[in-house]
Amino acid sequence: MADENAMQDDRLVQERILAYRQLEERMDALVRQQASFASKVAEINSTLGAIDEIAAGRGDAMVPLGTAVYAKGALDTNAKLIVEVGSDVAVERTPADAKSILEARRKDLEQAVEVLQKDIQTVAMMLQGIENEVQAMSRSRGPQ
């Protein structure tokens, strides 16, 4: 009977360890996604700054020509900008409209980062719970 209980306890510990590993993988995925979104927010902030520079009349730019080759160019402060709006579709917009689109994207990404942070906290609590549970099981079994 004691051997049966020990086997059942071992099986339960193994199940909890497997659940722990799965949650760790989920945590890693959430952290990577959060970092990706944060990077996109930083890129949007940089782009918004560049649009402000153009609007202020400081329209010099480095135009990529190909692999690590750039040409210096001047941008027309009244020029329309080409903005990707999704599904490989790009439209021509004024700088102000382009900024509005980017600010809306930034807001969506920032909200997504907040949701991911809450998910990360939830998974962290679940991991801690499993860790505590396995430790309690180990203590209750005593020395083998």
QUIBELBEL-V107841 format. One record per pair of residues at least 4 apart in sequence whose ideal C-beta (glycine too) atoms are under 7 Angstrom apart, sorted by the first residue. I is the first residue (numbers start at 1). GAP is how many residues later the second one is. Records with the same first field share a line. If there is no record, write none. Layout:
I->GAP ; GAP
This chain:
1->4
2->4
3->4
4->4
5->4
6->4
7->4
8->4
9->4 ; 128 ; 132
10->4
11->4
12->4 ; 125
13->4 ; 121 ; 124
14->4
15->4
16->4 ; 114 ; 117 ; 118
17->4 ; 117
18->4
19->4 ; 111
20->4 ; 107 ; 110
21->4
22->4
23->4 ; 100 ; 103 ; 104
24->4 ; 103
25->4
26->4 ; 97
27->4 ; 93 ; 96 ; 97 ; 100
28->4
29->4
30->4 ; 86 ; 89 ; 90 ; 93
31->4 ; 89
32->4
33->4 ; 83
34->4 ; 79 ; 82 ; 83 ; 86
35->4
36->4
37->4 ; 72 ; 75 ; 76 ; 79
38->4 ; 75
39->4
40->4 ; 69
41->4 ; 65 ; 68 ; 69
42->4
43->4
44->4 ; 58 ; 61 ; 62
45->4
46->4
47->4 ; 55
48->4 ; 51 ; 54
49->4
50->4
51->4 ; 44 ; 47 ; 48
52->4
53->5
54->5 ; 21 ; 23 ; 41
55->22 ; 40
57->20
59->15 ; 16 ; 17 ; 18
60->12 ; 14
61->12 ; 14
62->8 ; 10
63->7 ; 8 ; 10
64->6
65->4 ; 5 ; 6
75->4
80->12 ; 13 ; 14
81->12 ; 14 ; 17
82->8 ; 10
83->7 ; 8 ; 10 ; 15 ; 18
84->6
85->4 ; 5 ; 6 ; 16
93->4 ; 5 ; 8
94->4
95->4
96->4
97->4
98->4
99->4
100->4
101->4
102->4
103->4
104->4
105->4
106->4
107->4
108->4
109->4
110->4
111->4
112->4
113->4
114->4
115->4
116->4
117->4
118->4
119->4
120->4
121->4
122->4
123->4
124->4
125->4
126->4
127->4
128->4
129->4
130->4
131->4
132->4
133->4
134->4
135->4
136->4
137->4
